Amino acid sequence: MENIRIELHRLQSKIKGKILLPEDKDFDSARATWDVATDHRPALIVLAANAKDVIETIKFAGEVGQKVTVISTGHGPTRPASGGIMLRLSGMDAVRIDKEARTAYVEAGAKWSKVLEMAAVYGLAPLMGSSSDVGAVGYTLGGGLGWLARKYGLSLDNVNYFDIVTSDAELKRAERDSCDDLFWALSGAGSAFGVVVSMEIRLVPENIVYAGNLVYGHEDAKMLLDKYIEWTEELPDEMSSAMVLANFPDLPIVPEPLRGKSVAMVRGCFAGNIEDGERIVNKLREWREPILDMWSKIPFSMADTISNDPKEPIPVSVTNVTIDELNEKAKAALLKMTYRDEGYSPILFTEIYHMGGSIASSDRSESVFAVRDAKYVVKIMGLVLGDGSRDFFSAAVTGLKDELKDELNSEVYPNFLEGLEKFNHPGRLYPVDTLEKLGRIKVRFDPDNMFENGLEIGPVQ
């Protein structure tokens, strides 16, 4: 024990950040993440202050033979750490905007809210997702499907470079323009190869958008789903949208008009002429008057209001499927899973994201992201207050997958998967040839699997 403390003292003398042990008062708060259902139990935590801290921590981990679990902001669903070192990057949150180049330098602990606020000053916007409370780097490494995606592509499609510390404790820059295998691997499978400490992204010239929700009662869900599919067939790339089948819990975090209710919604963001966006949404309004109409002209800096994702930690379970045709069988299965005929539903939201546009047209050789050609990504989320409710949710999702096994695509979207489902089944994320290439890159940059709580990428010689 004394030798361990001497080694830790040596590490502390080399870093600006702080080392926490289980007996320290801040240890429990430092190991907690946004998904309170994930219980991390590391042997120690390093609160990194800069890239040098990350380098020294990785060097130390290699010397003492410890695995490393990387937590950027704590929002990404990850396999629970059991022993080893937890490396927290939330203290590394610098953001710098280059208004002339329309780029942003973003450290690993920065949330989209900081990038959004700083970019908005210049009439620019990042390609963030449904919540600005999420870490920008972690979100981007998994793909980055957001409200501007059909017009501009995924977040990872707009990265210029990643700075990463690999298991040899070396800081490397992986650049898009260099045809770099490491850049390719990080763009969709980043957590398996090291610690991404920063990135440079391109910003887009979006300031004012037309965005929001049309809310209908769940009794209209079947007809709305039919109408939504028809509506998306004619959408320009400026419109990114989703249809949501929802069971809102009776909790204070839910807005009063929706609290405790089952509804169907069409939400989205039109990044173009406001009058054109209004005309497009009017096609749904004319079909049937919604019980709530929340579409309006807003600054993109208010994009959080589209989904109104909770910012406070909650226990949730998340998964997804991808599908190219929402035929009658698929529509019926989604409705049945979400709105049970009787009793409590384990599903909070079934959110059907319309893909296409620049998502599908981006250069596939530049990233590992595997679901560009899917027409729809269906995100399924449940509230899990214990093992029983998690099992209930899992059974509902398994039933859907079994029923639609001939309709669903093989690959799914990494950012909408969690825990063991994500880490133990990389074959659901990437085709076989992609997995083999990732395995060869794994051998080069993390041969001893130091980052085992990243994606489960097996080394291939």
NORMOCOR-V937958 format. One record per helix or strand. SS is the DSSP state (~ for helix, > for strand). FROM is the first residue (numbers start at 1). TO is the last residue. If there is no record, write none. Layout:
ss = {SS;SS}
from = {FROM;FROM}
to = {TO;TO}
//
This chain:
ss = {~;>;~;>;>;>;~;>;>;>;>;>;>;~;>;>;~;~;~;>;>;~;~;>;>;>;~;>;~;>;~;>;>;~;~;>;>;~;>;~;~;>;~;>;~;~;~;~}
from = {2;18;27;35;41;44;51;68;82;85;95;103;111;112;125;135;136;149;155;159;171;176;181;195;204;208;218;239;256;262;274;292;296;300;304;314;316;328;349;358;364;376;387;408;414;419;426;432}
to = {14;21;31;35;41;47;64;71;82;88;98;107;111;120;125;135;141;152;158;165;175;178;192;202;204;217;232;247;258;270;287;293;299;302;307;314;323;338;354;361;366;383;403;408;416;423;428;445}
//
